[in-house]
Amino acid sequence: MKAYLSGIAITLSLIAAPAPAADRGAANEAVAMVKKAVALAKAEGKDKMMAAISDPANKDFHDRDLYIYVYDLNGVALAHGNNPKLVGKPLIGMKDGEGKAMIKEMVDVAKAKGSGWVDFKWPNPVTKAVEQKSGYIEKVDDYLIGSGIYK
C-alpha cells in the first residue's frame, strides 16, 4: 500500500510540474548565442550580423525564448531579435517595472568589464508575461551584443 501511495504522489507531482526547463533557454545557451553573434560580427561585419539577428527565420539567433539584441554605447538600439520597433530608439533611460535602467547598466558593464550579466524584468516572447531576466552582454568595438534567460 505504501509503495502504491508513493507512486500516486510521484504521478501527481509530475502532473503539477511546471514546463520543462528545456522549453527555456539556459545561461550557457545565451552565452553561446552571444559568442556566435560576436564571431559573425568580427568575421563578416556588424551589418551582416545585425541582418542575421533581425531575421526571425534564422534559428542561430532565435531559439525558444532566446534572441539577440544590440545597443551602441549611448544606449541606442541597433538591432533587436524580438522587437524590431525598438531599433533606432535611444533607450539609455528606459526602466523596467521596478525602476531599473537596464540598458544603462548593460552599457556600464560593457564599458567597465567588457562582458557580464545584468538582471532586469522584460516581456518573455513565449509566455508574453513580464518575467525576471538575466542578460549576458559582450562589448564589441563601440557597441554591445546581448542575449538573456528568463527565470
C-alpha positions as CSV (number, residue, x, y, z in Angstrom):
1,M,0.0,0.0,0.0
2,K,2.8,2.4,0.9
3,A,4.5,1.8,-2.5
4,Y,1.2,2.4,-4.2
5,L,0.7,5.7,-2.4
6,S,4.2,6.8,-3.3
7,G,3.5,6.0,-6.9
8,I,0.4,8.2,-6.8
9,A,2.3,11.0,-5.2
10,I,5.0,10.9,-7.8
11,T,2.4,10.8,-10.6
12,L,0.6,13.8,-9.1
13,S,3.8,15.8,-8.7
14,L,4.6,15.1,-12.4
15,I,1.2,16.4,-13.4
16,A,1.6,19.6,-11.4
17,A,5.2,20.1,-12.6
18,P,6.0,23.4,-14.4
19,A,7.0,23.4,-18.1
20,P,10.3,21.6,-18.6
21,A,13.5,23.7,-18.4
22,A,14.2,22.6,-22.0
23,D,11.4,25.0,-23.1
24,R,13.5,27.9,-21.8
25,G,17.0,28.9,-22.9
26,A,19.8,28.2,-20.4
27,A,22.6,30.5,-19.4
28,N,25.2,28.6,-21.4
29,E,23.0,28.7,-24.5
30,A,22.6,32.5,-24.1
31,V,26.3,33.0,-23.8
32,A,26.9,30.7,-26.8
33,M,24.4,32.7,-28.9
34,V,26.1,36.0,-28.0
35,K,29.5,34.5,-28.8
36,K,28.2,33.3,-32.2
37,A,26.9,36.8,-32.9
38,V,30.2,38.3,-31.9
39,A,32.1,35.9,-34.1
40,L,29.8,36.7,-37.1
41,A,30.3,40.5,-36.5
42,K,34.1,40.0,-36.4
43,A,34.2,37.7,-39.4
44,E,31.7,39.4,-41.7
45,G,30.9,42.8,-40.2
46,K,28.4,44.4,-38.0
47,D,25.8,45.0,-40.8
48,K,25.7,41.3,-41.7
49,M,25.5,40.2,-38.1
50,M,22.6,42.7,-37.4
51,A,20.7,41.4,-40.5
52,A,21.1,37.8,-39.3
53,I,19.8,38.5,-35.8
54,S,16.9,40.6,-37.2
55,D,15.7,37.6,-39.3
56,P,13.3,35.6,-37.2
57,A,13.8,32.6,-39.5
58,N,17.5,32.5,-38.6
59,K,17.5,29.7,-35.9
60,D,21.1,30.6,-34.9
61,F,19.8,33.7,-33.3
62,H,16.1,32.8,-32.4
63,D,15.7,29.7,-30.2
64,R,12.6,29.4,-27.9
65,D,12.9,32.5,-25.6
66,L,16.5,33.3,-26.7
67,Y,17.3,36.1,-29.1
68,I,20.0,38.7,-29.7
69,Y,19.9,42.4,-29.1
70,V,22.5,45.1,-30.0
71,Y,22.9,48.6,-28.4
72,D,25.5,51.2,-29.1
73,L,27.4,52.6,-26.1
74,N,24.9,55.5,-25.9
75,G,22.0,53.1,-25.4
76,V,20.5,53.3,-28.9
77,A,19.0,50.0,-30.1
78,L,20.9,49.0,-33.3
79,A,19.1,45.6,-33.7
80,H,16.6,43.6,-31.7
81,G,15.8,40.0,-32.4
82,N,12.4,40.1,-30.7
83,N,11.2,43.7,-31.0
84,P,12.3,45.5,-34.2
85,K,10.2,48.5,-33.2
86,L,13.0,49.4,-30.7
87,V,15.6,49.8,-33.4
88,G,16.9,53.3,-33.8
89,K,15.5,54.4,-30.4
90,P,17.6,55.9,-27.6
91,L,16.8,53.6,-24.7
92,I,19.5,54.5,-22.2
93,G,16.9,55.9,-19.8
94,M,14.3,53.1,-20.2
95,K,13.4,51.4,-17.0
96,D,11.8,48.1,-16.2
97,G,8.7,47.8,-14.0
98,E,10.9,48.0,-10.9
99,G,12.6,51.2,-11.9
100,K,15.9,49.6,-13.1
101,A,17.6,51.4,-16.0
102,M,18.8,48.1,-17.5
103,I,20.1,49.4,-20.9
104,K,22.3,51.9,-18.9
105,E,23.5,49.1,-16.7
106,M,24.3,47.0,-19.8
107,V,26.3,49.9,-21.2
108,D,28.1,50.4,-17.9
109,V,29.0,46.7,-17.7
110,A,30.3,46.8,-21.3
111,K,32.4,49.9,-20.7
112,A,33.8,48.7,-17.3
113,K,34.2,45.0,-17.8
114,G,33.7,44.2,-21.5
115,S,31.2,41.5,-20.6
116,G,28.9,40.4,-17.9
117,W,25.3,39.8,-16.6
118,V,22.6,42.3,-15.9
119,D,19.3,41.3,-14.1
120,F,16.0,43.0,-15.0
121,K,12.3,42.4,-15.8
122,W,11.4,42.0,-19.5
123,P,8.5,40.5,-21.5
124,N,9.1,36.9,-22.4
125,P,8.4,36.3,-26.1
126,V,7.0,32.8,-25.5
127,T,4.8,33.4,-22.4
128,K,4.1,37.1,-23.2
129,A,4.4,37.8,-19.4
130,V,6.9,40.2,-17.9
131,E,9.4,38.0,-16.2
132,Q,12.7,38.2,-14.4
133,K,15.5,38.1,-17.0
134,S,19.3,37.8,-16.8
135,G,21.0,39.3,-19.8
136,Y,24.6,38.4,-20.8
137,I,26.4,41.1,-22.9
138,E,29.7,41.4,-24.6
139,K,31.3,44.7,-25.9
140,V,32.4,44.7,-29.5
141,D,34.1,47.9,-30.7
142,D,31.6,50.7,-29.9
143,Y,28.5,48.5,-29.3
144,L,27.3,45.6,-27.2
145,I,25.7,42.3,-28.1
146,G,23.4,40.5,-25.7
147,S,21.0,37.7,-25.1
148,G,19.3,36.5,-21.9
149,I,17.5,33.9,-20.0
150,Y,14.1,34.1,-18.3
151,K,13.9,32.8,-14.8
